[in-house]
Amino acid sequence: MDVLSEHQIDPRRDLRLRIAYLGAEPYSEEVRRRVEGFYGVKVFNSYGLSEMNGPGVAFECPEQSGMHIWEDAYLVEVVDPQTLEPVPSARSGNWC
């Protein structure tokens, strides 16, 4: 955003962006809104690891209410955050 501003490039006027997937670092909702406002796009979160080549591990959908894991590429284990034991289907936990 700083570089575009320095060069007097208005992304809303000068670029044809529609959406943005941000990843690599967690960001707050405030940062999401700043990026959306500056670029005039809808911003979605993505999760990946440099050790996991390919399209990443998980992405947000248009509802933006959590991540969807690429189920065809990864096996997911959901664990109880207190005991770190696997939880049965339909129970809450943390995925790892």
DRENTORDREN-849644 format. One record per residue (C-alpha): residue in three letters; x, y, z; residue number from 1. Coordinates in Angstrom, 2 decimals, padded with zeros to 5 digits. Layout:
<atoms>
<atom><rest>ALA</rest><c1>X</c1><c2>Y</c2><c3>Z</c3><nr>NUM</nr></atom>
...
</atoms>
This chain:
<atoms>
<atom><rest>MET</rest><c1>000.00</c1><c2>000.00</c2><c3>000.00</c3><nr>1</nr></atom>
<atom><rest>ASP</rest><c1>002.88</c1><c2>002.34</c2><c3>000.78</c3><nr>2</nr></atom>
<atom><rest>VAL</rest><c1>004.56</c1><c2>001.73</c2><c3>-002.59</c3><nr>3</nr></atom>
<atom><rest>LEU</rest><c1>001.36</c1><c2>002.27</c2><c3>-004.55</c3><nr>4</nr></atom>
<atom><rest>SER</rest><c1>000.68</c1><c2>005.46</c2><c3>-002.63</c3><nr>5</nr></atom>
<atom><rest>GLU</rest><c1>004.26</c1><c2>006.70</c2><c3>-003.24</c3><nr>6</nr></atom>
<atom><rest>HIS</rest><c1>003.80</c1><c2>006.18</c2><c3>-006.98</c3><nr>7</nr></atom>
<atom><rest>GLN</rest><c1>000.33</c1><c2>007.75</c2><c3>-006.91</c3><nr>8</nr></atom>
<atom><rest>ILE</rest><c1>-001.31</c1><c2>004.55</c2><c3>-008.10</c3><nr>9</nr></atom>
<atom><rest>ASP</rest><c1>-004.93</c1><c2>004.22</c2><c3>-007.01</c3><nr>10</nr></atom>
<atom><rest>PRO</rest><c1>-005.71</c1><c2>000.50</c2><c3>-007.03</c3><nr>11</nr></atom>
<atom><rest>ARG</rest><c1>-009.46</c1><c2>001.16</c2><c3>-007.25</c3><nr>12</nr></atom>
<atom><rest>ARG</rest><c1>-008.95</c1><c2>003.24</c2><c3>-010.39</c3><nr>13</nr></atom>
<atom><rest>ASP</rest><c1>-005.77</c1><c2>001.84</c2><c3>-011.93</c3><nr>14</nr></atom>
<atom><rest>LEU</rest><c1>-005.91</c1><c2>-001.89</c2><c3>-011.21</c3><nr>15</nr></atom>
<atom><rest>ARG</rest><c1>-008.52</c1><c2>-004.52</c2><c3>-012.03</c3><nr>16</nr></atom>
<atom><rest>LEU</rest><c1>-008.47</c1><c2>-006.43</c2><c3>-008.78</c3><nr>17</nr></atom>
<atom><rest>ARG</rest><c1>-011.55</c1><c2>-008.26</c2><c3>-007.52</c3><nr>18</nr></atom>
<atom><rest>ILE</rest><c1>-010.45</c1><c2>-010.43</c2><c3>-004.59</c3><nr>19</nr></atom>
<atom><rest>ALA</rest><c1>-007.32</c1><c2>-011.02</c2><c3>-002.54</c3><nr>20</nr></atom>
<atom><rest>TYR</rest><c1>-006.15</c1><c2>-014.08</c2><c3>-000.62</c3><nr>21</nr></atom>
<atom><rest>LEU</rest><c1>-003.77</c1><c2>-013.12</c2><c3>002.15</c3><nr>22</nr></atom>
<atom><rest>GLY</rest><c1>-001.57</c1><c2>-015.61</c2><c3>003.87</c3><nr>23</nr></atom>
<atom><rest>ALA</rest><c1>001.83</c1><c2>-016.17</c2><c3>005.39</c3><nr>24</nr></atom>
<atom><rest>GLU</rest><c1>001.04</c1><c2>-014.29</c2><c3>008.60</c3><nr>25</nr></atom>
<atom><rest>PRO</rest><c1>-002.06</c1><c2>-014.00</c2><c3>010.75</c3><nr>26</nr></atom>
<atom><rest>TYR</rest><c1>-003.79</c1><c2>-010.67</c2><c3>010.47</c3><nr>27</nr></atom>
<atom><rest>SER</rest><c1>-006.53</c1><c2>-008.96</c2><c3>012.42</c3><nr>28</nr></atom>
<atom><rest>GLU</rest><c1>-009.97</c1><c2>-007.98</c2><c3>011.17</c3><nr>29</nr></atom>
<atom><rest>GLU</rest><c1>-008.74</c1><c2>-004.37</c2><c3>011.30</c3><nr>30</nr></atom>
<atom><rest>VAL</rest><c1>-005.95</c1><c2>-005.19</c2><c3>008.84</c3><nr>31</nr></atom>
<atom><rest>ARG</rest><c1>-008.42</c1><c2>-007.07</c2><c3>006.63</c3><nr>32</nr></atom>
<atom><rest>ARG</rest><c1>-010.71</c1><c2>-004.01</c2><c3>006.52</c3><nr>33</nr></atom>
<atom><rest>ARG</rest><c1>-007.78</c1><c2>-001.66</c2><c3>005.77</c3><nr>34</nr></atom>
<atom><rest>VAL</rest><c1>-006.66</c1><c2>-003.82</c2><c3>002.84</c3><nr>35</nr></atom>
<atom><rest>GLU</rest><c1>-010.24</c1><c2>-004.15</c2><c3>001.56</c3><nr>36</nr></atom>
<atom><rest>GLY</rest><c1>-010.73</c1><c2>-000.40</c2><c3>001.78</c3><nr>37</nr></atom>
<atom><rest>PHE</rest><c1>-007.45</c1><c2>000.51</c2><c3>000.10</c3><nr>38</nr></atom>
<atom><rest>TYR</rest><c1>-007.69</c1><c2>-001.95</c2><c3>-002.79</c3><nr>39</nr></atom>
<atom><rest>GLY</rest><c1>-011.48</c1><c2>-002.05</c2><c3>-003.10</c3><nr>40</nr></atom>
<atom><rest>VAL</rest><c1>-011.53</c1><c2>-005.85</c2><c3>-002.99</c3><nr>41</nr></atom>
<atom><rest>LYS</rest><c1>-012.90</c1><c2>-008.61</c2><c3>-000.79</c3><nr>42</nr></atom>
<atom><rest>VAL</rest><c1>-010.07</c1><c2>-010.13</c2><c3>001.27</c3><nr>43</nr></atom>
<atom><rest>PHE</rest><c1>-009.97</c1><c2>-013.81</c2><c3>002.21</c3><nr>44</nr></atom>
<atom><rest>ASN</rest><c1>-007.62</c1><c2>-015.58</c2><c3>004.58</c3><nr>45</nr></atom>
<atom><rest>SER</rest><c1>-005.54</c1><c2>-018.57</c2><c3>003.59</c3><nr>46</nr></atom>
<atom><rest>TYR</rest><c1>-003.42</c1><c2>-020.94</c2><c3>005.63</c3><nr>47</nr></atom>
<atom><rest>GLY</rest><c1>-000.37</c1><c2>-022.74</c2><c3>004.43</c3><nr>48</nr></atom>
<atom><rest>LEU</rest><c1>003.06</c1><c2>-023.92</c2><c3>005.47</c3><nr>49</nr></atom>
<atom><rest>SER</rest><c1>006.24</c1><c2>-023.63</c2><c3>003.47</c3><nr>50</nr></atom>
<atom><rest>GLU</rest><c1>006.76</c1><c2>-027.34</c2><c3>004.18</c3><nr>51</nr></atom>
<atom><rest>MET</rest><c1>003.44</c1><c2>-028.15</c2><c3>002.48</c3><nr>52</nr></atom>
<atom><rest>ASN</rest><c1>003.85</c1><c2>-027.45</c2><c3>-001.21</c3><nr>53</nr></atom>
<atom><rest>GLY</rest><c1>000.84</c1><c2>-026.79</c2><c3>-003.36</c3><nr>54</nr></atom>
<atom><rest>PRO</rest><c1>-002.29</c1><c2>-024.75</c2><c3>-002.95</c3><nr>55</nr></atom>
<atom><rest>GLY</rest><c1>-001.97</c1><c2>-024.29</c2><c3>000.79</c3><nr>56</nr></atom>
<atom><rest>VAL</rest><c1>-003.81</c1><c2>-026.09</c2><c3>003.56</c3><nr>57</nr></atom>
<atom><rest>ALA</rest><c1>-007.04</c1><c2>-024.15</c2><c3>004.08</c3><nr>58</nr></atom>
<atom><rest>PHE</rest><c1>-008.95</c1><c2>-021.15</c2><c3>002.72</c3><nr>59</nr></atom>
<atom><rest>GLU</rest><c1>-011.94</c1><c2>-019.03</c2><c3>003.63</c3><nr>60</nr></atom>
<atom><rest>CYS</rest><c1>-015.07</c1><c2>-019.14</c2><c3>001.51</c3><nr>61</nr></atom>
<atom><rest>PRO</rest><c1>-017.35</c1><c2>-016.14</c2><c3>000.79</c3><nr>62</nr></atom>
<atom><rest>GLU</rest><c1>-019.09</c1><c2>-016.60</c2><c3>004.16</c3><nr>63</nr></atom>
<atom><rest>GLN</rest><c1>-015.78</c1><c2>-015.91</c2><c3>005.96</c3><nr>64</nr></atom>
<atom><rest>SER</rest><c1>-016.76</c1><c2>-017.91</c2><c3>009.02</c3><nr>65</nr></atom>
<atom><rest>GLY</rest><c1>-013.73</c1><c2>-020.21</c2><c3>009.22</c3><nr>66</nr></atom>
<atom><rest>MET</rest><c1>-011.34</c1><c2>-022.10</c2><c3>007.04</c3><nr>67</nr></atom>
<atom><rest>HIS</rest><c1>-012.03</c1><c2>-025.00</c2><c3>004.69</c3><nr>68</nr></atom>
<atom><rest>ILE</rest><c1>-009.27</c1><c2>-027.59</c2><c3>004.53</c3><nr>69</nr></atom>
<atom><rest>TRP</rest><c1>-008.28</c1><c2>-029.17</c2><c3>001.21</c3><nr>70</nr></atom>
<atom><rest>GLU</rest><c1>-009.68</c1><c2>-032.56</c2><c3>002.23</c3><nr>71</nr></atom>
<atom><rest>ASP</rest><c1>-008.37</c1><c2>-034.26</c2><c3>-000.89</c3><nr>72</nr></atom>
<atom><rest>ALA</rest><c1>-004.80</c1><c2>-033.32</c2><c3>000.03</c3><nr>73</nr></atom>
<atom><rest>TYR</rest><c1>-004.64</c1><c2>-033.61</c2><c3>003.83</c3><nr>74</nr></atom>
<atom><rest>LEU</rest><c1>-005.76</c1><c2>-035.90</c2><c3>006.63</c3><nr>75</nr></atom>
<atom><rest>VAL</rest><c1>-007.09</c1><c2>-033.85</c2><c3>009.52</c3><nr>76</nr></atom>
<atom><rest>GLU</rest><c1>-007.12</c1><c2>-034.84</c2><c3>013.16</c3><nr>77</nr></atom>
<atom><rest>VAL</rest><c1>-009.27</c1><c2>-032.82</c2><c3>015.56</c3><nr>78</nr></atom>
<atom><rest>VAL</rest><c1>-008.04</c1><c2>-032.85</c2><c3>019.14</c3><nr>79</nr></atom>
<atom><rest>ASP</rest><c1>-009.45</c1><c2>-031.74</c2><c3>022.47</c3><nr>80</nr></atom>
<atom><rest>PRO</rest><c1>-007.58</c1><c2>-028.51</c2><c3>023.34</c3><nr>81</nr></atom>
<atom><rest>GLN</rest><c1>-007.27</c1><c2>-029.57</c2><c3>027.00</c3><nr>82</nr></atom>
<atom><rest>THR</rest><c1>-006.13</c1><c2>-033.17</c2><c3>026.67</c3><nr>83</nr></atom>
<atom><rest>LEU</rest><c1>-004.80</c1><c2>-033.13</c2><c3>023.09</c3><nr>84</nr></atom>
<atom><rest>GLU</rest><c1>-006.64</c1><c2>-036.44</c2><c3>022.58</c3><nr>85</nr></atom>
<atom><rest>PRO</rest><c1>-008.53</c1><c2>-037.03</c2><c3>019.31</c3><nr>86</nr></atom>
<atom><rest>VAL</rest><c1>-012.23</c1><c2>-036.18</c2><c3>019.54</c3><nr>87</nr></atom>
<atom><rest>PRO</rest><c1>-015.09</c1><c2>-038.10</c2><c3>017.93</c3><nr>88</nr></atom>
<atom><rest>SER</rest><c1>-016.89</c1><c2>-036.76</c2><c3>014.87</c3><nr>89</nr></atom>
<atom><rest>ALA</rest><c1>-019.19</c1><c2>-033.75</c2><c3>015.44</c3><nr>90</nr></atom>
<atom><rest>ARG</rest><c1>-017.35</c1><c2>-032.62</c2><c3>018.59</c3><nr>91</nr></atom>
<atom><rest>SER</rest><c1>-015.49</c1><c2>-029.31</c2><c3>018.90</c3><nr>92</nr></atom>
<atom><rest>GLY</rest><c1>-011.75</c1><c2>-029.14</c2><c3>019.19</c3><nr>93</nr></atom>
<atom><rest>ASN</rest><c1>-008.65</c1><c2>-027.76</c2><c3>017.55</c3><nr>94</nr></atom>
<atom><rest>TRP</rest><c1>-007.27</c1><c2>-029.19</c2><c3>014.34</c3><nr>95</nr></atom>
<atom><rest>CYS</rest><c1>-003.62</c1><c2>-029.94</c2><c3>014.04</c3><nr>96</nr></atom>
</atoms>
